Amino acid sequence: MNHSIFDKRNYPIVNVEQGYGEWAQTYEQVVQDAMDIRLFERITAVDWQAHDYILDLACGTGRIGAWLENRTNAIIDGVDITHEMMAQAEQKNIYRMLQQASVFETGLPDAQYDLCTQSLADEHLPDLHPLYTEVARVTKAQGKFVIVGFHPYFLMLGMPTHYNNADGDDITIQSYVHLLSDHVKAAYGAGWSLVAMDEGIIDDDYIAHKPKWEKYYGTPISFSMVWQKLEVGQN
């Protein structure tokens, strides 16, 4: 569903490349670790040290890559569609390779990675099926995919992803509402099995960093899912 059905702010809407291109310089100063990194840290279904090759999808400025680097000796590659975000990631010297490409068509070899990650990007995808299909293609059998996303419930409250441009104007980046069941349907159709799931809410820690969101206290803001790729013929 297009987020405009629920949008209560009616900011101008731009596409992903323009939005994140303009936001790249200030992105890490705005995005709260409680949105995604806190959920990564709560995951127990993944042994971060046990992987040799990791793909960080929609790697952006490299926030998740930096978190991974502190927990694994694996080789980490990154994919993102926005040049300006990738330029920030490149400065961190985390990634063996950075590929400018869509998460739908990475251009990477089949069955290359033990683990794939993606954070705060699925809400910008009009369809989830190509994502789960492409990640299954580049992941080894029994490999895992950790996805952390902006909770659909929060989007349905009328709060799409937005930022301030260089002129200080509020801008929305084109977003879509995917129910959690949409993830399950798309993932199962691509040969994934759900291993673990969690949801993050706006709590005391979150309010301490963003007091103006106190009115949303107790509201789910993000989610995590850990998927494992099935062997051929396994169900």
N, C-alpha and C positions, 0 to 999 in steps of 0.2 A: 504494500500500500504506500502511495506517495504521502510523505509527511504533511503536505499542505492540507490534507483533510483535517488534521488536528492542530495545525500551526496557529498559535494565538498571538504571535509577535509580529508577523507580517513584515519581517525584514526583507530587503532585496535578496534574491537567491542567485548564487553562482554555482558553476560546476566544480568538481573536485580539484581539477588542475589549477584553476584560477584561485579558488579559495585557499587551498593549502600552500600554493605558491606565495600568496600574500601573507599568510599566517606564519610561514616558516620561521621568520626571525624571532618571533615572540612565543611560539607554540609551547615550548617547555616551561615558560614562565607562567602559563595559564592553566595547563592541564594538571589536574590533581592526581598524585600517585594513588590516592584512595579509589580513583575510578578504575584502574586496571592493575597496577603493580601490587597493590594490596591483595587482589585476588590471585595473582600469580604466586605470591608468597604463601597463600593458604593451600595451594595444590599439593597433595600428598601422593597422587596417583602417578606422578612422573618423577623418575630418578634423573635429575638434570645432568648428573655426572656420567650417566651411562650411554651417552650418545656421542657419535663421532662427527656427524654432519647435521647441522641445523639450518633451516631456512626460515628467516624472519620476513613474513609476508606483510606488505604495506608497512614497511619498516620505518617510514617517516624520518624523523630526526635521529633515530637510533636509540630511543629511550629503552625499549625492550631489549635491544641488542646489548646495551650497556649492563642491564640487569642480568642477562644471560651470561655475559662474559665473566661476571663475578661468581658464577655457579657452575661453570663447566669449562673444560679444556677443548671442547669441540670446535671444529671449524664452523664459522657462522657466515652465511651468505644472506644478502638482503635484496628484496624486490620492492619497488615503489613506482608509482606512476608520475610522481611530481618531482621535477628536477631540483627545485629549490629545497625541498625537504631532504632529498638525498644528499645534497651538498653539505647540509648540516651533519648528516650521518657519517659522511666520508671523513670529516674532520675528527671524529672520535677514534679512528683507526681500529675499529672493532671487526669489520667485515673483510673476509677474503675477497669477496666480489660483490659489487652492487649493480643490479640490473634494473634499468628503467623499463618497466613493463606493467601491464595489467595483471592483477591476481587471477584473472580468468585465462590468460595466455602468457605464462611466464617466459616461455622459450627455453626452459631448462630441461635437462635430460630426464628420462623416465627413472623412477625408483632410485633417486639419488640421495634422499635424506632420511635419517632415522626419526627426526622430529621436525615438525613445522609449527610456527606460532603466528598468530595474527591478533592485533589488539586495536580496538576502537576504529574499525574500518567497515564492518559488515553493513552498518546503517547507510553507507553510501552506495551499496550495490543494489541495482534494481531486481536482481534475481540471485538466490543463493546456490542454485544447482550448479552453475558453472564453477563457482568457487570450490565446492566440495569435490567436484569431479577433477578439477585441475590439481588440487592438493593431493588427492588420491593417486594421481598419475605420477607425481614427483616423489612420493613417499614410498619407502620400502615396505614390503609385507610385514605386518605387525608393528609398523611405525606408528607414531602418535601425532595428533594434531591438537594443539591447545588454542582455542579461540576465546578471546575476551571481548565483549561487546557492550555498547551502550544499550541499556535495558529498553525493550520496546515499550514498557509501561511508561517510562519517563518521556519518551518521544510522544506517546499518546496523551500526555498531559499538556502538550503544546510547546515542548522545549527541544527544538532541533539543535544540532551542532551549529554554533555560531562563533564569530570572532569580531574584533575591531580592526578595520583596515587602517592604512597609514593616515587617513584623514579623520580617524576616530569614529567612523560610521559603523553601525552594527550590521553585519552581513551573515546570512545563513548559507551554509553549504548544502547543496541538494542531498536530501536524505530520504530513506524509505523505512517503513515500519515492517520488521520481520518478527512475527510471533516466535516464541521458543519452539513451538511445534513445527514451524516452517523449517527451522534448523534441523530438527529430527528427521523430517521427511526428506530433505535434500541430502543429508548425510547418509541415511540408510540407503537411499537410492544410489549413492556412489560407493557403497561397500564399506562404510564405517560402522563401528559399534561404540555406543556411549559407555565410557568408563567412569566418569565423574562429572558432577555439575555443582555449581555454587552460584549464589547471588549476593551482590553487595548492596547495602542500603545506606542511606544518608543517616549517619549516627553522630555521636558526640565528636569523634575524631574528625569527621568530615566537616561538621559545623565549625570546629575550631579553626579550620583553614578557610572556610567560606561561610561566614556568619549570616550573610543575607539569604542563604538557602534554608534557614531554620524552619520556614513554613513547609518545607518538604521533608521534615524529619520523619524517619521511618519508611520513606519511599524507596523502592528498589531503583538503583541508578545504573547498575552494570551487572553482567553475568559472566560466568566462565563455563566452558564445556571442554572436557578432555575426551577425544575420540581415538580409537585404535583401528587401524586398517586391517580388515579381515584377509586371511589367506584366500586364494581362489578356491571356490567351492565351499568355503566355510560359511555358516549362517548361525 
